[in-house]
Amino acid sequence: SVGLELSPWESIDLRFGYRQDMASDLEDVLSAGVRYQIWRSVIEASISQSDDGNGGAIQFAWAF
């Protein structure tokens, strides 16, 4: 696995990732996400894609 997180602005983070399973027959997975924080409120959204399928998530959080 390899990942990268960039913070181009103070309240926004961009994330990118790649996973390759070398031990079994699982497909390679690409992923991307964005995180936005204003004061203590956090919203994160991410997507992933492989040959087997796609996925996504949205998370609302309170940072402390």
N, CA, C and O atoms as a GROMACS GRO file, in nm:
protein
  256
    1SER      N    1   0.084  -0.119   0.000
    1SER     CA    2   0.000   0.000   0.000
    1SER      C    3   0.088   0.124   0.000
    1SER      O    4   0.198   0.125   0.055
    2VAL      N    5   0.037   0.226  -0.062
    2VAL     CA    6   0.103   0.356  -0.060
    2VAL      C    7  -0.004   0.463  -0.057
    2VAL      O    8  -0.109   0.450  -0.121
    3GLY      N    9   0.023   0.570   0.017
    3GLY     CA   10  -0.074   0.677   0.027
    3GLY      C   11  -0.007   0.813   0.030
    3GLY      O   12   0.112   0.824   0.060
    4LEU      N   13  -0.084   0.914  -0.002
    4LEU     CA   14  -0.034   1.050  -0.006
    4LEU      C   15  -0.144   1.142   0.046
    4LEU      O   16  -0.260   1.130   0.006
    5GLU      N   17  -0.106   1.234   0.134
    5GLU     CA   18  -0.201   1.334   0.183
    5GLU      C   19  -0.141   1.472   0.158
    5GLU      O   20  -0.028   1.500   0.197
    6LEU      N   21  -0.218   1.555   0.094
    6LEU     CA   22  -0.178   1.693   0.065
    6LEU      C   23  -0.270   1.789   0.138
    6LEU      O   24  -0.389   1.763   0.153
    7SER      N   25  -0.214   1.900   0.184
    7SER     CA   26  -0.292   2.004   0.250
    7SER      C   27  -0.272   2.136   0.177
    7SER      O   28  -0.194   2.220   0.220
    8PRO      N   29  -0.343   2.155   0.065
    8PRO     CA   30  -0.322   2.277  -0.012
    8PRO      C   31  -0.377   2.402   0.057
    8PRO      O   32  -0.330   2.512   0.029
    9TRP      N   33  -0.474   2.387   0.146
    9TRP     CA   34  -0.530   2.497   0.223
    9TRP      C   35  -0.535   2.455   0.368
    9TRP      O   36  -0.522   2.336   0.398
   10GLU      N   37  -0.554   2.549   0.457
   10GLU     CA   38  -0.550   2.518   0.600
   10GLU      C   39  -0.661   2.423   0.644
   10GLU      O   40  -0.637   2.340   0.732
   11SER      N   41  -0.779   2.431   0.586
   11SER     CA   42  -0.891   2.349   0.634
   11SER      C   43  -0.924   2.231   0.542
   11SER      O   44  -1.019   2.158   0.572
   12ILE      N   45  -0.851   2.210   0.433
   12ILE     CA   46  -0.881   2.103   0.339
   12ILE      C   47  -0.760   2.012   0.322
   12ILE      O   48  -0.648   2.059   0.300
   13ASP      N   49  -0.783   1.881   0.332
   13ASP     CA   50  -0.681   1.780   0.306
   13ASP      C   51  -0.728   1.691   0.192
   13ASP      O   52  -0.846   1.654   0.186
   14LEU      N   53  -0.639   1.658   0.101
   14LEU     CA   54  -0.668   1.568  -0.010
   14LEU      C   55  -0.587   1.440   0.010
   14LEU      O   56  -0.468   1.446   0.043
   15ARG      N   57  -0.651   1.324  -0.010
   15ARG     CA   58  -0.584   1.195   0.012
   15ARG      C   59  -0.597   1.108  -0.111
   15ARG      O   60  -0.701   1.102  -0.176
   16PHE      N   61  -0.488   1.039  -0.142
   16PHE     CA   62  -0.485   0.945  -0.254
   16PHE      C   63  -0.415   0.818  -0.208
   16PHE      O   64  -0.321   0.824  -0.129
   17GLY      N   65  -0.460   0.704  -0.257
   17GLY     CA   66  -0.398   0.579  -0.216
   17GLY      C   67  -0.406   0.472  -0.323
   17GLY      O   68  -0.487   0.479  -0.415
   18TYR      N   69  -0.319   0.372  -0.307
   18TYR     CA   70  -0.316   0.256  -0.398
   18TYR      C   71  -0.280   0.134  -0.314
   18TYR      O   72  -0.188   0.139  -0.232
   19ARG      N   73  -0.352   0.023  -0.335
   19ARG     CA   74  -0.323  -0.100  -0.263
   19ARG      C   75  -0.314  -0.215  -0.362
   19ARG      O   76  -0.401  -0.232  -0.446
   20GLN      N   77  -0.208  -0.292  -0.352
   20GLN     CA   78  -0.189  -0.412  -0.434
   20GLN      C   79  -0.169  -0.530  -0.339
   20GLN      O   80  -0.080  -0.526  -0.254
   21ASP      N   81  -0.251  -0.634  -0.354
   21ASP     CA   82  -0.242  -0.753  -0.269
   21ASP      C   83  -0.154  -0.855  -0.340
   21ASP      O   84  -0.194  -0.909  -0.444
   22MET      N   85  -0.037  -0.881  -0.287
   22MET     CA   86   0.056  -0.974  -0.349
   22MET      C   87   0.042  -1.116  -0.295
   22MET      O   88   0.103  -1.209  -0.349
   23ALA      N   89  -0.038  -1.136  -0.188
   23ALA     CA   90  -0.049  -1.268  -0.125
   23ALA      C   91  -0.168  -1.348  -0.174
   23ALA      O   92  -0.169  -1.470  -0.158
   24SER      N   93  -0.268  -1.285  -0.233
   24SER     CA   94  -0.387  -1.360  -0.279
   24SER      C   95  -0.436  -1.300  -0.410
   24SER      O   96  -0.364  -1.225  -0.476
   25ASP      N   97  -0.558  -1.335  -0.447
   25ASP     CA   98  -0.613  -1.294  -0.576
   25ASP      C   99  -0.700  -1.169  -0.569
   25ASP      O  100  -0.781  -1.147  -0.659
   26LEU      N  101  -0.685  -1.087  -0.467
   26LEU     CA  102  -0.764  -0.965  -0.458
   26LEU      C  103  -0.716  -0.864  -0.561
   26LEU      O  104  -0.597  -0.857  -0.593
   27GLU      N  105  -0.809  -0.785  -0.611
   27GLU     CA  106  -0.778  -0.686  -0.714
   27GLU      C  107  -0.708  -0.564  -0.653
   27GLU      O  108  -0.719  -0.538  -0.534
   28ASP      N  109  -0.635  -0.492  -0.736
   28ASP     CA  110  -0.573  -0.366  -0.695
   28ASP      C  111  -0.682  -0.262  -0.670
   28ASP      O  112  -0.786  -0.263  -0.737
   29VAL      N  113  -0.660  -0.174  -0.574
   29VAL     CA  114  -0.760  -0.074  -0.537
   29VAL      C  115  -0.697   0.066  -0.541
   29VAL      O  116  -0.591   0.088  -0.484
   30LEU      N  117  -0.764   0.158  -0.608
   30LEU     CA  118  -0.730   0.300  -0.606
   30LEU      C  119  -0.830   0.372  -0.516
   30LEU      O  120  -0.948   0.339  -0.516
   31SER      N  121  -0.783   0.470  -0.440
   31SER     CA  122  -0.874   0.543  -0.353
   31SER      C  123  -0.838   0.692  -0.352
   31SER      O  124  -0.724   0.730  -0.378
   32ALA      N  125  -0.938   0.772  -0.321
   32ALA     CA  126  -0.919   0.917  -0.311
   32ALA      C  127  -1.018   0.970  -0.209
   32ALA      O  128  -1.127   0.915  -0.190
   33GLY      N  129  -0.981   1.078  -0.143
   33GLY     CA  130  -1.070   1.135  -0.044
   33GLY      C  131  -1.039   1.281  -0.018
   33GLY      O  132  -0.933   1.332  -0.055
   34VAL      N  133  -1.133   1.346   0.046
   34VAL     CA  134  -1.116   1.487   0.083
   34VAL      C  135  -1.169   1.504   0.225
   34VAL      O  136  -1.268   1.442   0.264
   35ARG      N  137  -1.101   1.588   0.302
   35ARG     CA  138  -1.140   1.617   0.440
   35ARG      C  139  -1.149   1.768   0.454
   35ARG      O  140  -1.057   1.841   0.416
   36TYR      N  141  -1.261   1.815   0.510
   36TYR     CA  142  -1.283   1.957   0.531
   36TYR      C  143  -1.313   1.979   0.679
   36TYR      O  144  -1.401   1.914   0.734
   37GLN      N  145  -1.240   2.070   0.742
   37GLN     CA  146  -1.262   2.099   0.884
   37GLN      C  147  -1.282   2.248   0.902
   37GLN      O  148  -1.201   2.329   0.857
   38ILE      N  149  -1.390   2.283   0.969
   38ILE     CA  150  -1.415   2.421   1.008
   38ILE      C  151  -1.442   2.418   1.159
   38ILE      O  152  -1.535   2.351   1.205
   39TRP      N  153  -1.362   2.492   1.234
   39TRP     CA  154  -1.359   2.486   1.379
   39TRP      C  155  -1.338   2.343   1.422
   39TRP      O  156  -1.232   2.287   1.394
   40ARG      N  157  -1.431   2.280   1.488
   40ARG     CA  158  -1.417   2.140   1.531
   40ARG      C  159  -1.502   2.044   1.448
   40ARG      O  160  -1.493   1.923   1.468
   41SER      N  161  -1.582   2.094   1.358
   41SER     CA  162  -1.665   2.010   1.271
   41SER      C  163  -1.583   1.958   1.153
   41SER      O  164  -1.512   2.034   1.087
   42VAL      N  165  -1.593   1.828   1.128
   42VAL     CA  166  -1.515   1.764   1.021
   42VAL      C  167  -1.609   1.687   0.930
   42VAL      O  168  -1.698   1.617   0.977
   43ILE      N  169  -1.588   1.700   0.801
   43ILE     CA  170  -1.659   1.620   0.700
   43ILE      C  171  -1.554   1.553   0.614
   43ILE      O  172  -1.464   1.618   0.560
   44GLU      N  173  -1.565   1.420   0.600
   44GLU     CA  174  -1.473   1.345   0.515
   44GLU      C  175  -1.554   1.268   0.412
   44GLU      O  176  -1.659   1.211   0.444
   45ALA      N  177  -1.505   1.264   0.289
   45ALA     CA  178  -1.568   1.187   0.181
   45ALA      C  179  -1.457   1.112   0.108
   45ALA      O  180  -1.350   1.168   0.083
   46SER      N  181  -1.484   0.986   0.074
   46SER     CA  182  -1.383   0.907   0.004
   46SER      C  183  -1.450   0.812  -0.095
   46SER      O  184  -1.567   0.776  -0.080
   47ILE      N  185  -1.372   0.773  -0.196
   47ILE     CA  186  -1.418   0.675  -0.295
   47ILE      C  187  -1.305   0.577  -0.319
   47ILE      O  188  -1.188   0.609  -0.299
   48SER      N  189  -1.340   0.456  -0.362
   48SER     CA  190  -1.241   0.357  -0.400
   48SER      C  191  -1.292   0.283  -0.523
   48SER      O  192  -1.412   0.271  -0.545
   49GLN      N  193  -1.198   0.234  -0.602
   49GLN     CA  194  -1.234   0.167  -0.726
   49GLN      C  195  -1.138   0.052  -0.753
   49GLN      O  196  -1.017   0.066  -0.737
   50SER      N  197  -1.194  -0.063  -0.793
   50SER     CA  198  -1.116  -0.177  -0.837
   50SER      C  199  -1.192  -0.245  -0.950
   50SER      O  200  -1.302  -0.202  -0.986
   51ASP      N  201  -1.135  -0.351  -1.005
   51ASP     CA  202  -1.205  -0.424  -1.110
   51ASP      C  203  -1.329  -0.496  -1.057
   51ASP      O  204  -1.424  -0.518  -1.132
   52ASP      N  205  -1.329  -0.532  -0.927
   52ASP     CA  206  -1.442  -0.604  -0.867
   52ASP      C  207  -1.557  -0.512  -0.829
   52ASP      O  208  -1.672  -0.557  -0.827
   53GLY      N  209  -1.531  -0.386  -0.801
   53GLY     CA  210  -1.640  -0.298  -0.761
   53GLY      C  211  -1.591  -0.162  -0.718
   53GLY      O  212  -1.472  -0.132  -0.720
   54ASN      N  213  -1.687  -0.080  -0.678
   54ASN     CA  214  -1.660   0.057  -0.634
   54ASN      C  215  -1.716   0.076  -0.494
   54ASN      O  216  -1.806   0.003  -0.453
   55GLY      N  217  -1.664   0.173  -0.422
   55GLY     CA  218  -1.715   0.202  -0.289
   55GLY      C  219  -1.702   0.348  -0.257
   55GLY      O  220  -1.626   0.420  -0.322
   56GLY      N  221  -1.775   0.391  -0.158
   56GLY     CA  222  -1.767   0.530  -0.116
   56GLY      C  223  -1.814   0.544   0.028
   56GLY      O  224  -1.885   0.459   0.080
   57ALA      N  225  -1.773   0.653   0.091
   57ALA     CA  226  -1.812   0.679   0.229
   57ALA      C  227  -1.814   0.828   0.255
   57ALA      O  228  -1.739   0.905   0.196
   58ILE      N  229  -1.903   0.868   0.346
   58ILE     CA  230  -1.909   1.005   0.397
   58ILE      C  231  -1.913   0.996   0.548
   58ILE      O  232  -1.989   0.917   0.604
   59GLN      N  233  -1.831   1.076   0.613
   59GLN     CA  234  -1.825   1.072   0.760
   59GLN      C  235  -1.834   1.214   0.813
   59GLN      O  236  -1.767   1.305   0.764
   60PHE      N  237  -1.917   1.232   0.914
   60PHE     CA  238  -1.928   1.358   0.987
   60PHE      C  239  -1.870   1.335   1.126
   60PHE      O  240  -1.903   1.235   1.191
   61ALA      N  241  -1.785   1.427   1.173
   61ALA     CA  242  -1.718   1.404   1.300
   61ALA      C  243  -1.701   1.536   1.376
   61ALA      O  244  -1.720   1.645   1.322
   62TRP      N  245  -1.664   1.521   1.502
   62TRP     CA  246  -1.633   1.633   1.590
   62TRP      C  247  -1.491   1.610   1.641
   62TRP      O  248  -1.466   1.514   1.713
   63ALA      N  249  -1.399   1.697   1.604
   63ALA     CA  250  -1.257   1.682   1.642
   63ALA      C  251  -1.234   1.743   1.780
   63ALA      O  252  -1.286   1.849   1.813
   64PHE      N  253  -1.154   1.672   1.858
   64PHE     CA  254  -1.118   1.726   1.990
   64PHE      C  255  -0.974   1.695   2.022
   64PHE      O  256  -0.925   1.732   2.128
   0.00000   0.00000   0.00000
